[in-house]
Amino acid sequence: MELKARVDREEALAFLGHRGQKLGDLHERLERAACLCEKELVPRGVYREMDASEALALLPGRDIARHVEGCTRVVLLAVTLGAQSEMLLRRERALSATDGLLVDACASSLVEQAANVLNAHIVEEATARNLAATSRFSPGYGDLPLSCQPAFLVASGADRALGIHATAAHLLVPTKSITAVIGLRSHPNSAREGGASTAPTEGMRCSTCPVADTCALRAEGRTCYGNPA
């Protein structure tokens, strides 16, 4: 499915390590990069719901088991900017190292925002069924290894539907792709006013994560569970 998403300019700056410095002419160049990504790239996503026991057979590690504890169903989702993103990045890097970095950051934001759109769609569907959804949890977080990516892509159907594959080092290609897990549990009282589901985040803290010291998300001031680090 196609996902309507836009580049979050502030998020793109965070990917670049921006901490409030003056941008100068980079502001206009960033806007160009963001508009370029929004014009040329079409985010697409796919998801598959399955029994929690079936999902956990594919997803080793204590952290993912804790994340979906109490969930009867689990959703595997994948989002990508497709092969066009690889061509765009190569083109922009060849023309200008700086513009290449800006487009890379904007593409990273675009795929993150597309994942948020798909996430919201899954939560909306879950809420209609009186289910509460957890936050997203991706391979590479905690002790969920990247080595599960090939099986994840097959199980979710992302390999066929989106053309995503994993390298020998278990990295995703196209690089601007995201895979993640969402747990669903019977908990109708978890719905916020207005019908949005509240993602249970008990136990999800940087202070208890075994990879907190080397976490790229934490270095950017973000977390895998949606609250400030």
C-alpha positions in Angstrom: 0.0 0.0 0.0 1.1 3.5 -0.7 1.7 5.7 2.3 1.1 9.5 2.3 4.0 11.0 4.3 6.1 14.1 4.3 9.6 14.8 5.4 9.9 16.1 9.0 12.5 18.9 8.6 13.4 18.9 12.3 13.9 15.2 12.3 16.0 15.4 9.2 18.2 18.0 11.0 18.5 15.7 14.0 19.7 12.9 11.7 22.4 15.3 10.6 23.4 16.0 14.2 22.0 19.5 14.3 21.7 20.9 17.8 20.5 24.4 17.2 23.5 25.7 15.2 22.8 28.5 12.6 22.0 26.9 9.2 22.8 29.8 6.9 22.3 28.7 3.3 21.8 25.1 4.4 18.2 25.9 5.3 17.3 26.4 1.6 19.4 23.4 0.6 17.6 21.3 3.2 14.2 22.5 1.9 15.2 21.6 -1.7 16.3 18.1 -0.5 13.0 17.6 1.4 10.9 18.7 -1.6 13.0 16.4 -3.9 12.3 13.4 -1.7 8.6 14.2 -1.4 8.3 14.6 -5.2 10.4 11.7 -6.4 9.9 9.0 -3.7 6.7 7.0 -3.0 6.7 5.3 0.4 5.0 1.9 0.4 4.3 -0.5 3.2 2.9 -3.9 4.0 1.9 -5.6 7.2 0.8 -9.1 8.4 -0.9 -10.0 11.6 -0.3 -13.4 13.2 -0.5 -15.3 16.5 2.0 -14.0 19.0 3.4 -17.5 19.4 4.0 -17.8 15.7 5.8 -14.4 15.6 8.0 -15.1 18.6 9.2 -18.3 16.9 10.7 -16.0 14.3 11.9 -13.3 16.8 14.6 -14.4 19.3 15.5 -12.5 22.4 14.1 -11.6 25.8 13.4 -7.9 24.9 10.9 -8.6 22.2 9.2 -11.3 24.3 8.8 -8.7 27.1 7.6 -6.1 24.6 4.7 -8.3 23.4 4.0 -10.0 26.8 0.3 -10.4 27.2 -0.4 -9.9 23.5 -2.3 -12.5 21.7 -1.6 -11.1 18.2 1.5 -9.6 16.7 1.8 -7.4 13.5 4.9 -7.5 11.4 5.3 -4.4 9.3 7.7 -3.2 6.7 8.0 0.2 4.9 10.4 1.3 2.1 11.1 4.1 -0.2 12.0 1.6 -2.9 14.7 1.3 -5.5 14.1 4.8 -6.6 15.5 6.1 -3.3 18.8 4.3 -4.1 19.0 6.0 -7.5 18.2 9.4 -6.0 20.8 9.1 -3.3 23.5 8.0 -5.8 22.6 10.9 -8.1 22.7 13.5 -5.4 25.9 12.3 -3.8 27.6 12.4 -7.3 26.5 16.0 -7.8 27.4 17.3 -4.3 28.6 15.7 -1.1 26.6 18.2 1.0 23.4 17.8 -1.0 23.9 14.1 -0.9 24.0 14.2 2.9 20.9 16.4 3.1 18.9 14.2 0.7 20.0 11.1 2.8 18.7 12.7 6.0 15.4 13.8 4.4 14.9 10.3 3.0 15.5 8.8 6.4 12.9 11.1 7.8 10.5 10.3 5.0 10.6 6.6 5.7 10.3 7.1 9.4 7.2 9.2 8.8 5.8 6.6 6.5 6.3 4.0 9.2 4.4 6.3 11.5 1.5 6.5 9.0 1.3 2.7 8.7 1.7 2.4 12.5 -1.3 4.7 12.9 -3.4 2.7 10.5 -2.6 -0.5 12.4 -3.5 1.1 15.7 -6.8 2.4 14.2 -7.7 -1.0 13.0 -6.8 -2.5 16.4 -8.8 0.0 18.3 -11.9 -0.8 16.2 -11.5 -4.4 17.5 -11.0 -3.3 21.1 -7.4 -4.2 21.0 -4.5 -2.0 22.4 -1.3 -1.8 20.3 2.2 -1.6 21.7 4.8 0.8 20.3 7.0 -0.4 17.4 10.0 -2.6 18.1 12.5 -3.2 15.3 15.2 -5.8 14.7 18.5 -4.3 16.1 16.7 -2.9 19.2 17.7 -4.5 22.5 18.7 -8.1 22.0 16.5 -8.7 18.9 19.2 -9.5 16.4 19.4 -8.2 12.8 19.9 -11.8 11.8 16.1 -12.3 12.0 15.6 -9.9 9.1 15.5 -12.5 6.2 12.9 -14.6 8.0 11.0 -11.4 9.0 10.8 -10.2 5.3 9.5 -13.6 4.2 6.9 -13.9 7.0 5.6 -10.3 6.5 5.6 -10.6 2.7 7.8 -7.6 2.3 10.2 -9.5 0.1 7.6 -10.1 -2.5 5.3 -7.0 -2.1 8.0 -4.4 -1.6 11.2 -5.9 -3.0 13.1 -5.6 0.2 15.9 -8.0 0.9 18.6 -8.5 3.5 22.3 -8.5 2.7 24.8 -11.1 4.1 25.3 -8.7 7.0 21.5 -8.6 7.6 21.1 -5.0 6.5 18.1 -4.0 4.5 18.1 -3.1 0.8 16.8 -0.6 -0.3 18.6 1.1 2.6 15.6 3.4 3.3 13.5 0.6 4.6 12.1 -0.2 8.1 10.8 -3.4 9.6 9.1 -3.5 13.0 6.9 -5.5 15.3 3.7 -4.3 17.0 1.9 -6.3 19.7 -1.9 -6.4 20.1 -3.6 -7.2 23.3 -7.2 -7.3 24.5 -7.3 -4.2 26.6 -10.2 -1.9 25.6 -9.7 0.4 28.6 -6.3 1.5 27.1 -8.0 3.6 24.5 -7.4 7.3 24.9 -10.3 9.8 24.5 -10.8 10.2 20.8 -10.2 6.5 20.0 -6.4 6.4 19.7 -4.7 3.5 21.4 -2.2 4.1 24.2 1.0 2.1 23.6 2.0 0.3 26.7 5.6 1.1 27.5 6.2 -0.4 30.9 9.7 -1.6 31.1 10.8 0.1 28.0 13.5 2.5 29.2 17.0 3.4 28.0 18.3 2.7 31.5 17.4 -1.0 31.2 18.4 -1.5 27.6 21.6 -3.5 27.1 22.6 -1.5 24.0 21.8 2.0 25.4 25.4 3.1 25.3 25.7 2.5 21.5 22.1 3.2 20.5 21.9 5.4 17.4 18.4 6.5 18.3 19.4 7.6 21.7 22.3 9.6 20.3 19.7 11.5 18.2 17.6 12.2 21.3 15.0 9.6 20.3 13.9 6.2 21.6 12.4 3.0 20.3 9.4 3.4 22.6 8.3 6.9 21.8 9.2 9.0 24.8 12.3 11.2 25.3 15.5 9.3 26.1 
